[in-house]
Amino acid sequence: MKICCDLDIVKLPDELKQAVVEKALPLDIAVQLVELNNPFVNEKMVQVINRKKRYEKDILKNALAAVAKSKNMKKKLNILKKATDAGVILSSVWDFGNRDNYAGDANFHGNAPTQVVEQCILRLTSKDDLIVDPMAGSGTTIDVCKAYNRKVRAFDLTPTRKDIVENDSRCIPMDDFSADLVFLHPPYLGMVKYSKKERDVSRLSLDEFLESMRLVIMESKRILKKDKHLCILVGNVVMKGKFISLSRKLSNICEELGLEDCGHAIKITKNSVSQRRRGKAIYAELATTKNLKQNHDIMLFWRK
Ligand SMILES: C[S@@+](CC[C@H](N)C(=O)[O-])C[C@H]1O[C@@H](n2cnc3c(N)ncnc32)[C@H](O)[C@@H]1O
């Protein structure tokens, strides 16, 4: 085989011949190799060419990986933009200032801050998803869902309005795998009794309360679709001078029931109904028992 008139390529070893054909070995160097006719030099040249091929392949591989990574990052940045445009807070301390009073009843003792419900549904659900509130109180969840085009079903042992169905939520009258999110806001134990009904969990002792909440959480898990979230808004309490971490106790139940921990947010409480009603008396009691005023609620996130 003649590459050019001056080069008798037959004199080259096979790998180098191949390199000339593939243009990995420049013609002028091939000419010199033929002239030298030295097996040691040829061997070295084969090594150099192979190393170069490997290097070029690596560069190509890295370049392709970088393109894929930046495409992926672009996708993630789009998701971030959508979330922040919708007003989603992506950090774990929520300080909203005053409650936005378009939803629920501003004077209902233990109402959920409107903005907390908004954060849950904006971050974790989409338009037309079905949200369930098993302890709906004054109906904050219902009004937020309507404002953001979500479907909603609300239950309470003592309904305060027509769109809340009377129900003891230790058993929820819904099919398995039917809800896209459950927003659960149990009573602040020891702070307010919502009714005289025996099944009202706000009337129970701590142990009975936890046993009942286990059933409500179990039911919430049952009605949730796979991978969907249970959001529990809970305040820790001081009862008879003793601090009780309801958030930890309810989290333990969620974990035991096989839900996946998705973290929590701290919601700073300002100007709560109890604060407005009892003012300094609360602080006086807590100062006496060397406890702290719980000026935050905890928003727990669990996934089925
Ligand atoms: C903290 S409030 C919920 C407040 C509500 N998120 C709002 O924004 O107005 C707790 C509610 O749990 C309800 N409740 C107590 N025991 C219940 C039970 N066994 N089943 C269903 N609801 C119950 C109470 O009637 C009360 O309305």
PDBQT file of the ligand as one rigid body, heavy atoms in Angstrom, charges set to zero:
ROOT
HETATM    1  C1  LIG A 401     -56.471  23.127  66.157  1.00  0.00    +0.000 C 
HETATM    2  S1  LIG A 401     -58.106  22.913  65.652  1.00  0.00    +0.000 S 
HETATM    3  C2  LIG A 401     -57.988  22.997  63.894  1.00  0.00    +0.000 C 
HETATM    4  C3  LIG A 401     -57.972  24.412  63.423  1.00  0.00    +0.000 C 
HETATM    5  C4  LIG A 401     -58.062  24.593  61.938  1.00  0.00    +0.000 C 
HETATM    6  N1  LIG A 401     -56.868  24.158  61.274  1.00  0.00    +0.000 N 
HETATM    7  C5  LIG A 401     -58.361  26.040  61.575  1.00  0.00    +0.000 C 
HETATM    8  O1  LIG A 401     -57.546  26.669  60.874  1.00  0.00    +0.000 OA
HETATM    9  O2  LIG A 401     -59.359  26.591  62.001  1.00  0.00    +0.000 OA
HETATM   10  C6  LIG A 401     -58.407  21.222  65.997  1.00  0.00    +0.000 C 
HETATM   11  C7  LIG A 401     -59.789  20.704  65.640  1.00  0.00    +0.000 C 
HETATM   12  O3  LIG A 401     -59.820  19.296  65.937  1.00  0.00    +0.000 OA
HETATM   13  C8  LIG A 401     -61.193  18.966  66.123  1.00  0.00    +0.000 C 
HETATM   14  N2  LIG A 401     -61.301  17.629  66.708  1.00  0.00    +0.000 N 
HETATM   15  C9  LIG A 401     -61.120  17.222  67.987  1.00  0.00    +0.000 A 
HETATM   16  N3  LIG A 401     -61.314  15.889  68.091  1.00  0.00    +0.000 NA
HETATM   17  C10 LIG A 401     -61.633  15.429  66.873  1.00  0.00    +0.000 A 
HETATM   18  C11 LIG A 401     -61.921  14.143  66.337  1.00  0.00    +0.000 A 
HETATM   19  N4  LIG A 401     -61.932  13.054  67.091  1.00  0.00    +0.000 N 
HETATM   20  N5  LIG A 401     -62.174  14.049  65.014  1.00  0.00    +0.000 NA
HETATM   21  C12 LIG A 401     -62.169  15.148  64.218  1.00  0.00    +0.000 A 
HETATM   22  N6  LIG A 401     -61.914  16.386  64.672  1.00  0.00    +0.000 NA
HETATM   23  C13 LIG A 401     -61.628  16.534  65.976  1.00  0.00    +0.000 A 
HETATM   24  C14 LIG A 401     -61.692  20.107  66.985  1.00  0.00    +0.000 C 
HETATM   25  O4  LIG A 401     -63.101  20.191  66.923  1.00  0.00    +0.000 OA
HETATM   26  C15 LIG A 401     -60.961  21.299  66.377  1.00  0.00    +0.000 C 
HETATM   27  O5  LIG A 401     -61.800  21.975  65.460  1.00  0.00    +0.000 OA
ENDROOT
TORSDOF 0
